[in-house]
Amino acid sequence: MPAIPSSLPSGAWRFLPTLALGSVGGYLAYLIDLPLPWLLGALITTTLISLTGIKLGSPGRLRKGVLVVIGVMLGSAFTPELSGNLSAWLASAAIMLAATAVMMVVAVAFSYKVAGHSLDTALYAGAPGGLSALLMMAHESGADLKAVGITHAVRILVLLLAIPPILTIMGHVDLAGASNGPTRWSELPTLSGTAWLVAAAALGALVGKVLRLPNALLFGPALVSSILHFSGMTHAVLPPALIALAQVVIGTSVGVRFVGVALSEMARHLGLAVVQALILVILAVIAAWVGQALTGMSVAAALLAYMPGGAPELSLVALSLNIEPAFVTSHHLLRITVLLIALPPLVTWAHRRLKR
């Protein structure tokens, strides 16, 4: 067997076929005018192949790099014009937190009472987002990691597949005209603009780590980039081609989570996870209508902001469809931060309540 060149880690080489497969799926979806073609095309293709038992390479470190790129892109949506929306954003954030609490109660009760999971497994499987941190916490508690991972993976899959038809039914977004065409893929920022974006990426990754932000590689660059753009220091944006590439990588990263999931053995787990995810989608739609009625914010933006989980994926959807990405991103950051702070004492309280 020939040696793997040292210029790329072995994991990157193993992912290249998966990336190629996702790109083909994205291109086919683009040709048939599927909404969010690069994301959903890559996601559907790799998910179906994973479920057949074929092992696909994971994006690994490439996903981390893409998270930094998405963070910088999201930060560019924080323009000075947003300053007038503060009161509406605060009201919407309160509605989002209330909706998140309701969703978590429903999800945990479903996992515990219907799916028959242990209390710890139900709590971590029902938590709306922050999967990386949740898996570490679940491992320490002795929860069923496979059940937690599958529940979150299925939830993200269902959310992403449900968004286009829901937005179409709502009639608030022209999905047919939302994707970037080939004529725009060659657009590039200026040299000085590129320097600002690179600085936001590098400094943001460091800031996210120092501040211990949830999903630091996403929210750190988003924070630094938002400061640069909101202050007017730069107006540079990354080329649309990078958005397409980010969609492919994120789509494949969701699809490969189902590698090794045997349908014959996991049909019940998958079925219950789908039912739970659909219930949460319905609750998110209701919350979005309430948020729109009380704050006047776009119902499409509220829907993406209130969806229970998948901060990188849903923020990228908002960015790709130009549905108030700054609003969506800030809500997901707040939700995950509150969740990770509140979950440990909540687990302790739930155990004490169960013993009583």
N, C-alpha and C positions, 0 to 999 in steps of 0.2 A: 504494500500500500504506500503511495507517495506521501511524503511528509507534508503537513499543512504549513504553508508559509507563515512566518512569524509576524508578518505585518498585520495580520488579522487574527483575533482570538478564535479558537476552534468553534466556539458557540456561534460566532458570526457566520462562519462558513456553513454550519449546519442549518442556519436560518435562511440562507440565500434561496434554496428551493421553495421554502414556505413563502418568502417575500415575492418570488416570481409567480407562485400560484395565486397569492392574494392580488397581485397586480393584474394578472389575467382576468380574475374574477371581477375586479374593479372596472377594468376596461370593458368587459362584456356588459356589465351593469350600466356603464356610461353609454354604450351603444344603444341599449334598449330604453334609455331615459329613466332608469330607476332613480328615485330620490336618494340623495346621499350616495352616489354610485360607488365611489372608491372605498368608503367605509363599509356599506352594507354588502357590496359585491365581494370584498375580501373576507368579511365576517361569515357570510353564508357559505362561501366556497370552502373555507378552512374548517368550519364547524361540521359540515356534512362529511368531509373527508376524515376528520378526526373521529367522528362517531362510527365510521366503518372499521376502525381499529388501526388505521395507518398512522404511524407516529410522525408528527411534524415537528420541526425544530422551533423552539421558542425564541422570540426576539431578544430576550435577556437584556443586555446593556443597551442595545439599540433602542428599546422602548424607553429607557431612561433618558437617552439623548433626545428622543422625540418629545418627551414630556417637557424638557427644557425649551425646545422650539415652540411647542404649543403655549407654554407659559409666556414667552416673549410676545407671541402673536396676540394672546389674550390681553396682555398689558397695553398693547397699542390701541385697544378699544376705549381706554380711559382718557377721554378728551376733556378739555376744560368745560365743554358744554354740559357735561353731566352734573355740574355743581348744583343745578336747580332741581334735581330729582331726589335730593337727600331725604326729605320727609316721606315721600312715597316709598323709597327704598327701605327706610326704617320700619314703616308699617308693614310692608311686604315681608321683611325679615321676621317680624313677630308672627305673622300668619304662617310663614314657612316652618318656624320652630314648633308652633302648635300642631301643624299638619304632620310634621316629622314625628312628634310624640304619639299622635294617634296611629300613624303607620307602624311605628315600632311596637306599640301595644298589640295591634292586630297581627303583625308578623310573628312576634314572639308567642302569642297565644296559639296561633296556627301551628307553629313548629312544635310547640310543647303538647298541645291537646290533640291535634289532628295527625301530625307527622310522627308523634311519639318520641321526639328527641329528648335528651336530658335537659335539665334547666340551663346549664352552661351552654350547651350546643344551641338551644333555642334562642338564648340571649344574643350570642354572637352571630348566628345565622339570620336573626331578625333585625340586627342593627343596620340602618340604612346608609351604608358607605364605609369608606376607610378600610378596605379589605386587607391591605398589607399589615397595618397595625393590628387589626382584629385577629388575623391568623396567629400573630405572635402572642397576643393575649389569650387566645383560645388554646394554644399549645400549652401555656403555663397552667391553665385551669383544668386540663385533661379533657376538653371538649372533643367531639368527633370532627377532626379537621376536614375529612372528605365531605361530610354533610355540610359543613360551613362553606367550604370552597365551592361545592356544586350549587348550593342555594344562591350564593352571590353571583356566580358565573351565569346561571340561568336567568337571574333577575336582570343583569345587564343586557343579556341577549334579548330578552323579551322587551325591555325598555327601548332598545335601539330599533328593533323591528316594529314596535308599536308606534313610535313617534311619527313617521311619515303619514300613515293613514289617519292618525288622530289629528294632526295638523291640517290635513286635507279636509277632513270632516268639519273642523272648526272654521275653515275658510279664511284664516288670517295670514297664511303664508303661501306665496306662489312657488311651490317646490320645483315646478318645471323650469323656472328661470333662475333658480338659486345657485346652481352649480357653475363653477368657473369654466368657460369655454377654452379651447386650445389657443385662441388668439391672445389670451391673457397670461398663459403659463410662462411666457418668456419675460414678463415684467420683472425688473430688478430694482432694488433701492440704490440710491447714490452711494458713492464711496464713503462719504461722511455718515450717511444714514446706516450703512452696513456696520461701520465702526461702533455707532451707538448701540445697535442691536446685539453685536457680539459682546460689548461691555455689559449690557443688561443680562445676557445669558450667563456670562462668567460670574459676575458679581451676584446675580440672583441665586445661582446654585449655592454660593457660599453663604449668602444671607439666610436662605431657607434652612441650611444645615445649622448655622449658629443660633437662629431663633427657634429651631426645632419645630418648624411649621409642619402640619400634616401634609403629606405628599409634597415634601420640600422641593423636589426638582420641578414640580409644576407651579406651586404657589410662590416660591422664592423668586424665580424669574418674572412671574406675573406681577409681583409686588414692585420690583425694581423697575420693570418696563412701564408699569402704570404710573409710577412717580415721574419718570422721564417724559412720558407722553402727556400726562395731566398738567405738568408744569410748563409744557410747550418747548422743552429743550430739544425735542426731536418729534418729527411726524412720520418717521420712516416705518414702513410695514414690510414684512417678509413676502417674497413672491408667492403667488397662488399655487405654483407647482409644489411648494413645500407643504401646503395644506393638503393637497392630494396625497402626497407621500405619507404625511402624518396619518391621514385617514386609513391608508392601506396598512401601516404598521399597527395602529390601534385596533383595526378590524381583525387582523390576524392574531393579535395578542389575546383577543377574546375567544376566537375560534379554537386556538390550540389548547385552551384550558380544558377542552373536552377530550383531549388525547388520553387514552387508557380507560375511558368511561365505557364499560361494556353495557350495551343496552339491555341485554338479557338479565343482568344482575342489578342494574341501577334504574330500571324502568319506573319503579315506584318512587324513588328519590327524585328523579327528573320530573315525573308527573306532578308530584306534590309541590316541587319548586316552581313549576310553571303556573299552577293554580295560585300559589301565594303571590307570585309576581304580578299576575293579572289583577288580583284584588288590590294590590298596591298601586297599580297603574290607574285603576278606577278612582281610588282615593286621591291620587295626585291630580287627576282631571277635575274632580270636584273642588279640590283646594285651589286649583288654578282659576276656576270660574269665580270662586269667592274672592281670591286675591285681586282679580281684575275688577270685580264689582266694587270693592272697598278702596282700592288704591288707584284705579285707572291705568295701571300698567298693562302692557300687552299680555293677553291670555297665553299666547305662544311662549313668550319669555317666562311667564310665571310657571307654565308647565315644565319647561326645561329646568328651571330653578328649583322646583319642588319635587322633581323626580327623585326617588329614594335610592341614591347610589350612583356610582360611575362618574365621579367628578371629571376626570380627564376626558372620558368619552362624551359626556353631555356638554361640557364646555366646548369641545371640538365641534360638536353638532351646531351649537349656537354660533360659533365662529364661522363655520362653513356656510350656514344658512343666513348669516348676518342678522341673527335674532338677539340683539342686545347682549353680546357676549360679556360685557363688563358686569351687567346686572346678574347674569346667570352665574358667572365665576365667583362673585362676591358672596352670593347666597350659598354656594357649595362649600366655600372655605369656612363660612360661619357654621354651617351645619356640621361639618366634619370636626371642627374645633370643639364645639359644644359636646358632640357625641363622645369624642375621646376623653374629654374631661369628666363627663357625667357617667360614663359606662362603668368604671371600676366601683364607685360607691353604689351604683344601681345593682350590680351583680351581688355585692355584699348584702344589700337590703333585701333582694329577692330570695337569697338563701335563708336569711333570718325569717322572712315571712313564710316561706315554705315549711320550715321546721315548726313554726307555730300552728 
